Amino acid sequence: MIISPSLEEEFSLEKDAKAIMEDDQHDQIAELCAQLSKQNWYQQRIIKQATAHILELEAKIECYDFLDELTKKEKPPSFWQRFLKRD
């Protein structure tokens, strides 16, 4: 998946990063970094689990489609089809 941020989004991200780098309150910056590191860890796990769940669901759909194809039987003609077929 490729992320293509807009120019406004890129500018906002760079502006926020620059503000953090220029901040003189190192204790708050360290606390922010620790919180962001934890948040990143949890988000990575959620994405990994969600991706695995999506793959599992897609595999189930493929299996159901395959089984559906295997179990399809040609239906016998209805009464009207047989009746109209008589010539």
N, C-alpha and C positions, 0 to 999 in steps of 0.2 A: 504494500500500500504506500503510495507516495502522497506526502502532505505538501500542498501548494498554498501557503498562506498569502493573503492579499498584501499589498504594499502597506496598508494601514496596520494590519496585524504584525507584520515584520517590524515596522517602526515602533509600535507600542511595546513589543517584546524587547527590542534593543534599548528603548528608553528606560524600561523597568530594570534591565540588567545594568545599565550605566548608573542609574540612581543607587543601586545596591553597591556597586563597586566604589562609588564616591562617598558613601555614607561613613561618618566618623565613629559611629556607635558599633564597635566591633562585637560586643557581647550580644547585642540584638541580631547582628548579622549571623553570628555563630548559631544562635538559637533558631533562626529562620532556616539556615542550612540543614540543621539537624531535623527539623520538622519536614522540610522538603525531601530529605533523604528517606525518611520513614514513609512519607506519602508516596514517593516514587516506588518504593519496595512493594507496598500494598497494591498500587495500581498495576505494576507488572504482574503480580500474582493473579489479580482479577482478570486482566487481559489474557493471560495464559490459560486460566480455567475456562473463561468464556469461549476462547478459540477451540479448546478441546471439546467443550460441550456442543458447539456448533458443528464441528466435524463429526461427532457422534450422531447428532440428529440427521445430518446429511447422509451418513452411512445407513441409518435406519430407513430413511426415505428411499434410498437406492435399493435396499433389500426388499422393501414393500413393493416397489415398482417391479422388481424382478420376479417376486413371487406372484404378483398380480398377472404378469405376462404368462407365467408358467401355468397358472390355474385357469386362464381364459379358455373356455370351451365354446365351440360353436353352438349357439342356441338352436334348438329345433325350430322349424318354421311354425308360426302361430297358425291357429285355425284358419284365419282369413287368408293368410299367405298360401296355405295348402288349398283352400277353397278356390281362390282366384287363379291358382296355377293350373287347375284342371281345365283342360280344353276339350 
